[in-house]
Amino acid sequence: MSTAMNPDTGDGFDAPTPSEAYSDAPNLRREMHDVMELGAVREGRRNGMVTVPPAPDAATVDRVFLLRRAALMDRMAVEDPGPGARGAAVRAAFELTQFDHQHPQMTAGPHGPHSIEFDPSQRPYVRQEYAAWTAAGQPGA
């Protein structure tokens, strides 16, 4: 009997479950603050107050922002799996996968951004990449 695929729990995917992928993630409130700050810095609206070293280039800044935002939206959808939260998580995951498709050298997990392994939501891909990014010491953060 096969396991049913569920992007909210991670069941049925060759990717970390939400609890595995986000085990060392900051709490949601802190991550929300940091992601908003990274977005402002990325768009040139602020000098930034997030205490992270400067990234080596604009593509790395973009990827870190897209990855952390997608992970944040995924975590929020896991906490409250309503249609609004799920929709936001899917949109953020889609933006990350589009970026990663254009910059394959920046991906870290075993499955590419458009792998048939992942369901159309691409949320398991976000978990795979977040877990790999965390395990690598959060490069570019």
Secondary structure, 3 states (H helix, E strand, C coil): CCCCCECCCCECCCCCCHHHHCCCCCCHHHHHHHHHHHHHHHCCCCCCCCCCCCCCCHHHHHHHHHHHHHHHHHHHHHHCCCHHHHHHHHHHHHHHHHHHHHCHHHCCCCCCCCCCCCCCCCHHHHHHHHHHHHHCCCCCC
